[in-house]
Amino acid sequence: MNPEPTQTPPPQASLSNGGSSLLPLSAMGTWLGPQGKHYVCGSIAAFTNILVTFPIQKVLFRQQLHGVLAIEAVQQLQRDGLRNLYRGLLPPLLQKSTTVAIMFGLYQDFSRVLLDRAGSSGIPELVTRSFAAALAGTTEAILTPFERVQTLLQDHRHHGRFNNTAHTFRTLLTEYGVRECYRGLVPILLRNGPSNVLFFGLRGPIKEQLPEATSWAGHLVNDFVCGGVLGAGLGIMFYPLNVVKSRAQSQVGGAFRPISEVLLTVWRERGSSLAMLYRGAHLNYHRSLLSWGIINATYELLLKVI
């Protein structure tokens, strides 16, 4: 199994009229170097995705937090008003743009370093790349405070207490300290490492099973399908961890409860029903399908033109 993305880029000139419009991007690629462009492409891909899917994420968050139906979550957002629809946008914009940059960039860097070190050791390349993916995912958890602030700004129960991103950070730091910003860290760590391993390990093989693309549009569609299918599947697999994370991070102050205790509380509140625990999973599936399709397709496209 080859975990590397299967890239067979068409001639760059086919992406524009005569290719002249790509000169600034090509110059940027030269300036960034072969490693640096993975960070930039990942960041831009995530930025594009967040702008498109943020309202869907807010509906999903309400379902994860309160266990309500999608229509009720939408009605809550309608009552909040249009001015609050993009409330809390800045934290995920900063967080996702940075974490996806780290995800793709560090995966490439860790893979290069580990493969060099393990060259003559006999360790299978798949194992080395899987370890690189897990390291990249674990490093992403440094940015947990952004997810923490996003949770508080999206929770309507905190609308009267926290005004914006800067105010929320300032309140948490001055009143509770840095540790409070990392509430919910454990489920994020349990989610990021394994999901990265599966994403990078399966991305290449899945694309190989798709019809061979003969144009840049065909590559774009294949990359979208590959990223979307993986994102949707992983979103369902790790959905309970996101439910626990949302519940833990909606609390301000007080004791840090173990992940098992939070999960048990949610399980009991939702009538010990697996269906209730997974409430919102169908929306998460479609959002992840769209989000990771956009991220993967945009990332691969930018790699070809930068």
SVG drawing of the C-alpha trace seen along z (x, -y; Angstrom):
<svg xmlns="http://www.w3.org/2000/svg" viewBox="-37 -41 58 46">
<polyline fill="none" stroke="black" stroke-width="0.4" points="0.0,0.0 1.4,-3.4 0.1,-6.0 1.5,-8.9 -1.1,-10.8 -1.3,-9.6 -0.4,-12.7 -0.2,-12.6 -0.6,-16.3 -1.5,-17.4 0.6,-20.0 0.3,-23.3 -0.6,-25.2 -3.8,-23.3 -4.9,-25.0 -5.0,-28.4 -4.9,-30.2 -1.4,-29.6 -0.2,-29.1 0.9,-32.7 -1.5,-33.2 0.4,-30.5 3.7,-32.4 3.1,-34.2 2.1,-30.9 5.1,-29.1 7.3,-31.8 5.7,-31.3 6.3,-27.6 10.0,-28.3 10.2,-30.7 8.5,-28.3 10.5,-25.2 9.3,-21.6 8.4,-21.3 7.0,-24.8 4.3,-24.6 2.6,-21.7 1.9,-24.0 0.6,-26.9 -1.6,-24.6 -3.0,-22.9 -3.8,-26.3 -5.5,-27.8 -7.5,-24.6 -8.8,-24.7 -9.6,-28.4 -11.7,-27.8 -13.6,-25.0 -14.4,-26.9 -16.0,-29.8 -18.2,-27.4 -19.3,-25.0 -19.3,-27.1 -23.2,-27.4 -23.5,-23.6 -20.9,-23.2 -23.0,-25.4 -26.1,-23.2 -24.0,-20.1 -22.5,-21.6 -26.0,-22.3 -27.0,-18.7 -23.8,-17.3 -24.2,-19.5 -27.9,-19.3 -29.0,-16.1 -31.7,-17.9 -33.0,-17.3 -31.5,-19.1 -34.7,-21.2 -34.6,-22.3 -30.9,-23.3 -31.7,-25.3 -34.6,-27.0 -32.2,-27.9 -29.9,-29.6 -32.9,-31.4 -33.8,-32.7 -30.2,-33.8 -30.5,-36.0 -28.4,-36.4 -25.8,-38.6 -24.9,-35.6 -24.8,-33.1 -21.0,-33.5 -20.4,-34.2 -17.4,-32.1 -16.0,-32.0 -12.5,-33.4 -11.4,-30.5 -12.1,-27.7 -10.7,-29.8 -7.5,-30.3 -7.5,-26.8 -8.4,-24.8 -6.1,-26.8 -3.2,-26.2 -4.0,-22.5 -4.5,-21.4 -1.3,-23.2 0.4,-21.3 -1.4,-18.1 -0.1,-18.1 3.2,-19.9 4.4,-18.0 3.3,-14.7 5.6,-15.4 8.4,-16.6 8.2,-13.8 7.9,-11.2 11.1,-12.5 13.1,-12.5 11.8,-9.1 12.3,-7.5 15.9,-8.8 16.6,-7.4 14.8,-4.1 16.3,-3.6 18.5,-0.6 16.6,0.7 14.1,2.8 11.1,1.1 8.3,1.1 7.5,-2.2 3.9,-1.9 4.8,-1.7 7.1,-4.7 4.6,-6.9 1.8,-5.8 4.0,-7.0 4.7,-10.3 0.9,-10.8 0.3,-10.1 3.0,-12.6 1.5,-15.2 -2.0,-14.6 -0.7,-14.8 1.1,-18.1 -2.2,-19.6 -3.5,-19.3 -1.4,-22.2 -4.1,-24.4 -6.9,-23.0 -7.6,-26.5 -9.1,-27.5 -11.5,-24.6 -12.2,-25.5 -13.1,-29.2 -15.1,-28.1 -17.2,-25.8 -18.0,-28.6 -18.9,-31.2 -21.2,-28.7 -23.0,-27.7 -26.0,-30.1 -25.9,-29.7 -22.6,-31.7 -23.7,-34.5 -24.2,-36.9 -20.8,-36.2 -18.3,-36.0 -18.3,-38.8 -15.8,-37.6 -12.7,-35.5 -10.3,-38.0 -12.6,-38.6 -13.1,-34.8 -9.4,-34.1 -8.8,-37.0 -11.5,-35.9 -10.3,-32.3 -6.7,-33.2 -7.2,-35.9 -10.0,-34.1 -9.0,-30.5 -5.4,-30.2 -3.9,-28.4 -5.1,-25.0 -8.7,-26.0 -7.9,-26.6 -7.0,-23.0 -10.2,-21.5 -11.2,-18.7 -7.6,-17.9 -7.8,-14.1 -10.6,-13.4 -8.8,-15.6 -5.6,-13.6 -7.5,-10.3 -9.2,-11.6 -6.3,-13.3 -3.6,-10.7 -5.6,-7.7 -7.6,-9.7 -4.4,-11.0 -3.0,-7.5 -6.1,-6.3 -6.4,-9.4 -2.9,-9.4 -2.8,-5.6 -6.0,-5.2 -5.9,-8.3 -3.6,-6.9 -5.3,-3.4 -8.8,-4.9 -7.8,-7.2 -6.2,-4.3 -9.6,-2.6 -11.3,-5.6 -11.5,-5.9 -8.3,-7.2 -8.4,-11.0 -7.2,-12.4 -7.8,-16.1 -7.3,-18.6 -11.1,-18.6 -11.0,-14.8 -8.2,-14.9 -10.1,-17.6 -13.2,-15.3 -11.2,-12.3 -9.4,-14.2 -12.8,-15.5 -14.3,-12.1 -11.3,-10.5 -11.1,-13.2 -14.8,-13.3 -15.3,-9.6 -12.4,-9.4 -13.5,-12.4 -17.1,-11.2 -16.1,-7.7 -13.6,-9.0 -16.2,-11.5 -18.7,-8.7 -16.0,-6.6 -14.8,-9.3 -18.2,-11.0 -18.6,-9.9 -15.2,-11.6 -16.5,-14.8 -19.6,-14.6 -17.5,-14.2 -15.2,-17.0 -18.2,-19.4 -19.7,-18.5 -16.4,-18.9 -15.5,-22.2 -19.0,-23.7 -18.1,-23.8 -16.3,-26.8 -14.5,-26.4 -14.8,-23.5 -13.2,-20.1 -11.7,-18.5 -13.7,-15.3 -12.3,-12.1 -13.4,-11.3 -15.1,-8.1 -17.2,-10.1 -18.3,-12.6 -19.2,-9.9 -21.2,-8.1 -23.0,-11.3 -24.0,-11.9 -25.0,-8.3 -27.3,-8.4 -28.8,-11.8 -29.7,-10.4 -31.5,-7.4 -28.6,-4.9 -29.4,-5.0 -26.7,-4.6 -29.0,-6.4 -29.2,-9.4 -25.5,-9.4 -25.0,-9.6 -27.7,-12.3 -26.3,-14.7 -24.0,-12.0 -25.9,-12.1 -25.3,-15.9 -21.7,-15.3 -21.4,-12.7 -22.5,-15.1 -20.5,-18.0 -17.4,-15.9 -18.0,-14.7 -18.2,-18.2 -15.4,-19.6 -12.7,-17.0 -13.7,-16.9 -13.0,-20.6 -9.8,-20.4 -8.3,-17.4 -9.3,-18.7 -8.0,-22.3 -4.8,-21.0 -4.0,-18.8 -4.9,-21.5 -2.7,-24.0 0.2,-21.6 0.0,-21.3 0.0,-25.0 2.3,-26.4"/>
</svg>
